[in-house]
Amino acid sequence: MASIRHRQTASGEDRYRVLWREGGTRNGKGQGEDFYDRTSAERFRDLVNGHGQQWPTGWVKGVGFAAPEPEEEAPAIPAEHMFRPFARHYIEHLTGISDQTRSNYYKFVDSHMVPWFRDLTVQGDTEVSIGRDHISQWVNDLSKGRSGPHHDTGVKRRKYAAKTVRNQHGLLFGILQSAVDADKPLRASNPCIHTRLPEDDHTADDKVFLEREEYAIIRRHLAADAVDLVHAKVTTGLRWGEIAALQVRDIVLVGERPRLSVQRAWKRGDHGKFLGPPKTKKSRRTIILSPEQVRLFRRACAGKKTTDFLFTAPEGGAWDSGGFWNQRWAPALKAAADDGLTKRPRLHDLRHTHASWLIARKVPLPAIQARLGHESITTTVDRYGHLLAVLDEEIIAAVEWSMEEHSLAA
C-alpha cells in the first residue's frame, strides 16, 4: 500500500512524499511523488491505492494531471443546410409546377415535415443529420396519427391514408435527393431509399357515391341559400374551385343549347386565394344545361352584373370551401344523419356522384371524361370503371345477339 513520508527542508519547509512499489509487490520498482501539503499527498496516495499501486491514469510526474487537449470543435452547420430552409429552397427552384402546387408543397413541408425534422440537417455525417431511423419514425407517426417531437403539446392529428403518406414521402425523397445530387454533394446517399411504405387497403374506397334518394335527404336539410349551389354541383360535376368561380358571363341561357363555360377556377398561393385558369387544358370546357338547370342558373343570375359570382356567401363575395363546409354542408350532413343517412360524403363526392348517375344512365365514358374535364380517359376509367357493372346486362345481351347472328350465318 502507498504510504506518506514527512520531512522538512533545511529552510524549515514541509515536504510530503508518497511512496509505493509498482503493482504492490515486494519486488516492484519503487516509485514516489512529492507534495507541499499533507492533504494533497493523502489524495494522491488514495489514487495510487485505487489504481492498484500504479500511477493514476493521466498523471504526469512532478506536474499532476495533464489538462486534456481541447476537443476540436465540429464546423458549424450552415443555416441553409438545416431542413426547413433547404426544403423551401428546393421547392422554390422546382420547374414545371403551378404556383398552387408550389404553395401546397410549402405547406406540406411546414405541416407534415418540420415538426419532425426542424433541428436536423440534410448534410450527412453529422450528429444531427436526417437518417433512416428519422424517416421510418416519421412515416409511422403519419400513418398512426401521432404528433412529431416539435408539435405543440396537445395537438391532435389524424391518421393519414397510405396514398397520402406515399405522396409526402415522395416530396421528402426529392428534397433529400437534391442534397445528394448537388454540385458539391452534401451527403453520400438518400436515407429515404430503403423506407418501406404503407400499402393501400384495397378493400376500402374513399369515394362516396350517393343514390338519388340519399342526395334528396341531404338537399332537404340544406339552408335555403345553399340549395342551388349544391344542386348545380351535383348536376354538373364541377370541382369546387370551378363552381365557386362561376360568373354571370359564363352562362348562356338563350338559344337552342343553353350552356355554361368553365373558364377559371379558384386557386391557392402564398398570398391566399386567387382566380386562375382551370386545373388542366381539358378542364376548360363547355357543359350543356338541361331545362331544370336553366331555371336554376336563371335564379342565380338574376339582378347581377356580368362579372358577379353566381354563388356568394351571406357577407358577399365567393364562397370559401372551408366556410361553406362549416356553415352549410356539415350542419346538413348532421341533420341528414339524424334522418337516416348512413353515408358522410365530402363536397367533392358530389362530383363522383354525378359521374355515377351518368354511368347508371349508360352515358359513354368518353362523354363523361369530357364533361368532367379529365385530361385522360384513363383517369375516368380508373375512377369510375368499377361502376360499369350496371351495364353487365346490356353487355350480355349484345354478346348473345352477336352469337345468334353468327349461328344464323353458319
N, C-alpha and C positions, 0 to 999 in steps of 0.2 A: 504494500500500500504506500502511496506517496506520503511524505512527511514534510514538515516545515522546520528549518533550522534558522534560529535568530542569531545575529551578530551585530556588532557596532563597528563602524569605521573609526579610523584614527581621529577623525574630526568629531566623533560622537554621534554620527547619524546611524539610524537603524536600517538594517537590511534583513530581508526575509528570503530565504532560498528554499524553493520546493524541490525535493529530491525524490527520485524513484528509479527503479530498474525496468527497462523495456519489457513489456509483457508480464511484469510482476514475478519473474523467475529469479532465482538466486544468481544465475549466470548471465542474466540480461545486462545489456550495456547500461551503465549509469547515466542518468540524464538530470539536468537541473535548470531552473529558471529563477531569476532574481526579481524581487519586488521591493518597493519602498514602504509599503504598509502591510500590516497583517491581514486586513480584510481582503485585499486583492490577492494575497498569497493563498488564503483559505479558499477563495472562489476557484483559483486555478487548480489547487490541489484536488478539489472535488471534481473538476472537469477531467483531470488526468485519471482519477479513480473511475469516473463514469465511462471513460474511453478504454478501459482495460489496460491501464498503465501504458498508454500511448499518448503521443502529442495530440491534443484536441484538433479535430479537423478544422483547417483554416487558420490555425495559429502559426505565426511566424516568430521564431526565437528572437528574443530581445526587442520585439516590436509589438506583438499582440495579434489579435485577429486582424487579418488584412481586410481592408474595405473592399467590398465586391465592386468589380468594374461595372460602371453604369451600363445598363442594357441599351442596345442601340434602338432608338425609337423607330417604330414602323412608319414608313412615309404616310402622310395624311392622304386620305381618300378624297379626290376632287369632288366637290358638291354635285357636279353634273353627272357623276357616275353613281350617285345614290339612286335608288329605284325610281322614285316618282319623277324627278327631273329628267332622268334618262328616258323613261317611258313616254313622257309628254313630248320630248324632242323627237323620238321615233315616230309618234303619231303625227306630229306637225309636218314631218317630211315624207309621209306616205303619199304616193301618187295614185291616180285612178280611182279615188273615192270621193263621194259627195261631201259637202260641208256638214250635212246632217249625220252621216256615218262617222266623220271625224269627231264631231261633237259627242256622239254616243260613245266612241272609244275613250275619249277623255273621262266621261262619266263612269265607264266600266272600270277604268284604272283606279279612280278615286274611291269608288264604292266597293269594288269587289277584289281589289288587289292591295292597295295601300294599307288597309288595316292589318294586313299580314306581313307586308314587305317594307314597311315605312323606314325602318332603321337598317335595312340591308342594302348591299351594293351589287350591281351587276358585274363588278370586277371579280375575277377568280382569285383563288389563293390568298384570301384574307379571312380573318376570323369572323367577318360579318358578310361573307359572300352568300348569295342565294344558292342553295344546294338542293339536291334531290329530296332530302327529308322535308325541307320547307315546302316544296311543290306538292309532295304527297299529302302533307298535313293540310295544306290549303284546299286541295281537291276534296279530301274527306270532309273538311268543315263546310264547304259549299254544298256538298251532297247531303249532309245531315242537318244543315241549318244552324251550324254553330258559329259563334262570333269569333273574330280574329283577335290577336293579342292587343291590338290598338283600337278596338272598338270602345265606345263609351260604355261604362257599366250599365247593365240593364237593357241594352239594345236587343230587341227580338228580331230574329232572322227566320226566313222560311227556307225550306229545303229546295234546292234547285234541281230541275229536271236534268236527266243525263245529257240531253242536247245542249242545254244552257251551259252546263259545266264544260262540255267539249268546246263550245264556242269561246268561252272565257279562256280556256287553256290554249286554244289556237292563237288568240291575241297575245297571251303571255309568251308563247313559243316564239312568235315573231319578234317580240321585244328583245328577248334574251339571245335569239339567233343573230340579231343585228350587232350585239356585243361581240359575238364570235367572228362575224364577217367584217368588222370594222377594218379600216385601212391599217390601224395599229390595234390588233385584237386585244380585247380586254379580258378575255377568258378563252380557255382551250376548247371547251365543249359546252353544249346546251343542256342544262340539267332537266329540261322538260322531255328529253328524247325518250327516256325509258319509263315515263309515267303511265301506269295502267289506268285508263279512264273508264268511268261507269258506262254501261251499255243501256240502250233504251229498253224499257219494258214494253214489248210489242203487244202485250195484252191490253195495254191502256191506250186510249186515244183522247188527246186533249181537245179535240174539236167537239163542239156541241151542235147537233142538228135538231132543230125544233120541228115538230109536226105543226100543221096549221092550227090545230086545236090548242096546242101548248102556247104558240105565239099569241093566240087570242086571249089567253089568260093574262099574259104579261101586258098586252095592249090595254086590257080592261082596267089595269091598275096604274097606268101611266098618268102623270099630271097632264092637264089639257094642253099645255104649251110644248109638250114633248111628243105627242102622238104623231103629228105629221112628220117630224124628223125621223123617228124610229120607223114609221111605215115606209117612208121614202127609202130608208137604208135597206130594209129587208126586201123591198120590191125592185131595187136597182142593183144591189150587191156592191155598192160603192164602199170604199175604205172610209174610215172615219175622217182622215185628213182631207179626203176628196169631197165628201158631202158637207163638211163644215166650211169648206172654202167656196161652195157654190154661190154664184151671184146671179142676179136677175138676168143679166146679159147672156148667161149660159143656157137659158131656157127658151125654146121656141114652141109656142103653144098654138100657132095657127098653121094652116096648110094641111095637106094630106098625111104628113108624117111628123107629128109633134115629137120633139126630142130634147135631150139635154146633152151638153158637151162638157167633158171633163178636161179643163184647160189648165188647172192649177191645183195645188194641194198645200195644206199646212205642213211645215217642216220645223225642226228644232235645230238651233245652232248655239254657239257660245253665248249669244246675247238674247236667247229666248226664241219665241216662235216667229216665223216669217212665211210669207207666201212664195212658193217656188213652183217649178214645173212638176208634173206628176212623177210618180216613182220611176217609171221606165218609159221608153218610147211608145210602147203599145198601151200604156196606161192613158195616154192622150187619146180619147175615144169618144164616140157618139152613141147614145143609148136611146132607142125608140121608146116612146111613152104610150101606155095604154090609156083608154078614156078615164079610168079611175085616177091614174097618176096625173093626167092633165088637170083634173079637178083639184087634186092635192096641190100641185105646183101653182095653179092659178091662185089658190088661197095664200100660198107662201109669198107670191109676187105682189099681191095687192098692196097698193099705196107705197111701193118702194121704188127708188131710183135704180138705174141700170147697174150701178156698181155696188149696190147694197147687198149684204149677205142674205140668203133666203132664210136661214135658221139662226136666230140670235138668242143670246142669253137674256134674262129679265133686265139686267142692267145695261143692255145694249152690247153690240159687238158680237163676234162669232163665239159660239160655244167652245169651251176647252174640254177635252175628253175627260180630264180628271174631275172638273166641276160638274159635267153632265152626269158622270158615273155616280158621284156622291149625292147630288141633289135630285136626280130624276131616276136613274137606272137602278141603283141599289135599293131605294125605297120600293120601287115597283116589283123588284125580284122578291123582296121580303114579303110583300103583300101577296104575290103570286104563290109563294111557297105555302103561306097560310091557306091559300085557296086550292092547294093540291098539286102544284107544280113541283116535280121532283128534280128537275134539271136546274143548273145555275149557269146560264150562258153569259159569256162576255159580250160586249158590244160588237166585237169582231165576229162573233159567232152568227150574227145576223147575215153576214156575207156568206158564210158557209151554208147557212140555212137557205138562202136564196139559190145557191148552186144546187142544193139537194132537191129543191122544189122543181127546178128546171129539168134535172135528170129524171125525176119522177114523171114528168110530162113528156119524156122521150125527146128532149131537145138535144141535138148532137153536141158532142164535146167541143168541136172547133167553134161552134157558135157560142158556147159557154165561155170558152177561152177569150174570144173577142169581147164579150160583154163584161167579163171581169177584168180585162186588161192584163192577162198573163202574158209574159214575154214569150213563153214556150208552151206548146201543147203538153209537153212532158209535165210541167207544173200542174196543169189541170188534171191530167191522168193520175199523177202521184197523190194529189189531194182528194180527188173525188171518184177515182176509178172504182173503188170498192163499192160505191153506191150503185154501180151499173147492174148489180144483181136484180134490180127491179125490172130489168129488160130481159131476164132469162127466158120468160115465156115467149116473148117475141122472137128471140134468137132460135129457140127450139122449133117454133112454128116455121121460121124461114128455112131451117135445115130440113125439116120434114117436107116442106114444099119443094125444095130443090131436089130431094131424093125421089119424090113422086114423079117429077118431070123427067129425071134420068131413067127411071124404070119404064116410063111410057115409051121413051126413045128406044130402049132396048127391045 
